[in-house]
């Protein structure tokens, strides 16, 4: 796989992408990209349609970036293999299991270290409070 830099303006959302990216998600992605750069590949078809990374591209636009790194697959956007990449990128992560208690500990540590108030993690203080509430017995909740 070869990574190439492509102008953001040349990247087209796939017309069959069914996942939406609300503003708070874009804010988290923007923070993450600003702090850590691009650590997940945006994947595009040979004709420039986004197959994976629609939200990342939206964040790049919000950041007014001129170009971003992508992996270009040698398939057209309407090829069934392209659709499989699109769906797989959106859905395979749902198969993982989350240890909510361990996650809440990590998020509390980050919040206590004041690493930009959890922005860039996908969580905020209210979401963390809820996670702690549902993963702890009453005696542990402070």
Secondary structure by P-SEA (a helix, b strand, c coil): cbbbbbccccccccccccccccaaaaaaaaaaaacccccccccccccccccccaaaaaaaaaacccbbbbbbcccccccaaaaaaaaaaaccccccccaaaaaaaaaaaaaaacccccccccccaaaaaaaaaaaccccccc
